[in-house]
């Protein structure tokens, strides 16, 4: 499917943010489409890029003077600064300008990391700045479908399967989506070239983007850590084991993980706790934000997901894929949602747990074409006897079959393609 002029659901959030905030800070992984969104699709404002050495030198020489001069020419359209994190003093200059001028929608900044990374600057801009994240393309965007409302549906009082209008897709179609990932240009390449490009992009991130955040002494160690994190996607992370595998200190591992989080290469899924502390494990999970990059790092082709090949490996990749589809849709839901995972000391677990107010949605992912009552045993226990019994709860199992099924009150089996289905 061609990616030309694919609609990005975040456009509406971006437009709304410009009406309510003086600064809109658009972050996200390299090549996710940030520049295209603000320059070509958004189509208003003055655009400058700090990837241009002359622009960067001018800004660094006199940040406030240069930015103030550019703003004087703009009237009521925003100044768009691409790759804003390249300048270390830019954030203070922008803070000074918006402190002096209360108009909304003055700046749109884009970058692979947050230019407002110092606490004092970020805190001083509270109420004046909105930060949005542009992730790689979602399946709904790739299918030119409206943003998925599945989370709101599941968290509703009486979710009804008839409201989900999903077209049938094959297992191979789902695998193709997972393998290609969501980076607009790279995903169109043939498998061999695509995976090489994804790995090259990771190398570029290590060699270039990391320097915008922190100077590191051993980039080869960070690259090894990325490979180890890919092998551990969707799993609780044991920092001691990871550090031993990469041959670095624990503190260095934690520092490198923080860099990958800030560059939107991975996301952290904290452990949900009900207050019944003895029952629950506190270790977080980490997921790669893009399944195409993940498969490239692990050298997975379609044959790696053949039935009987590497079921555990595909299960972890599919879990990361499902989580990221939900995360991409979450900002456009009617309610605010927080994402966790859950595991008890006696090894009951739920892959993804979504919380909003008094509502919980538990999600399990199964990399198989069939589903039965045993796949709901942890969800059922959690809701009926466990810490979820005091909450309004719905449990979903995503699987690779074709049928939407009910397994008791509030428990549903959904084909993976329901992630981009219309909700009627």
Phi, psi and omega in degrees: 000131179291145179263006183299127175057031175296132180290138174255126184296337183286349180306316183292322176294321179296315179297318179294321181297322180293337178279344187238349183230149178285327181232131172246124185250107184258111181245168179158168184296155177305135176068020176283344178115017183297312183296317178300318182298311186278332185266314186264316183276317182288321166059038167205151181108165177268128187251128168227148181241131176275004166288340175282121186299323181293318177298315181296318180297320180295316179296317181293329181289323182207076187304307183294314182298315181294314182293318179298320179295319178296321182292329181297335183273355197259342184058245187253018176253151185283153168270120181258119181246110182273143182056048186297335183291350180294334182258125184283337184256001185298319186298320180292324178294317179294319177303315181297318182294314183284340172292326181276337186227115186275005183300147178277154172067036181280324186227141164238119179249139174235152178180162178281345174221169187278117180294334179266059187270347178274136187300320184294323179289313181299316180295322182289342179261010179303130182085352181246349185228142174237128178255126178241150177245126173261110178274170170304165184305136173275166177296324178297318177295319179296328179267008180055037181259160175298162178302140180293134176252024187296324181294314176300321179299311184293327181275358179290170184293319182222078179299136184235126184299332183294343180283344183268114181258089185247133173277147181291139172227157182271165176301320180294328177295317179295316180299321179297317176300317181296315183293322183286327183073193188239011178281120195307312184279317187291323186296342181278348182285156172299159188310309185299309180293324180297313183290326174297317181295319178299317179293322176298321179296323176295318178298319178297319177301315181295317186282332187241304187293325181300324181297336177289341181258314188198143174278125178242150185275327187234087180293334178294327178291320177296320179295322177293322179297321179300316178297320179292323177294324177298321179290342183251009181303141179071009178246151172298138187263125172262105185298323181297315179294319178298315181297321178294319180294323182272343180068048175224166180289156179303316181299323179291319177301314180297322178294317181293321177297320178298321177298315181295325175294317182290335176270006179059033175274329178225162173234151182255132177245104181290164180273128179283140178228139181264353188103345176271073194304328183288345186269344196237147179264141189258356184291137177281163167254155173236141180232139169292143185281346182224127183290331178295315176297316180301313180295323179295317179295328180264004178056044178266124167255184182300328182293337178292342182252012174300150180303125180090356183282282179225072186300321181293319180295316180294324179301317179293317179296316180295323177298316177296321179298312181298314179304314184290328174298319179292319179296323180295326182275339189303318182296339182263007176282165180288327181255167175268137183231147175239141188249137179216178162234170181215139172210139179264166179296335178265023168074018164283142182209155175230127187299313183224132177233122183249128185242139172208114181059240180261015186247142175230140172238118177262137185228130172243149180239131181233119182274058180212162184270357179236157179214145176216182187299331180298330180291348180255006190297321180286321177297317181294315179297316181302317184281328187262324183239337186269197186293347179276357185293341180266003184246158165286121192229139169231142180239131181238140169242115174273135181215178187262015176277192186245347189256142170273127188227153175251136179235047181109175184299121176074011180240125187224141169258127184234133171300151183302328182292352173295344178296337177237021178280154173281141179253115184270000000 
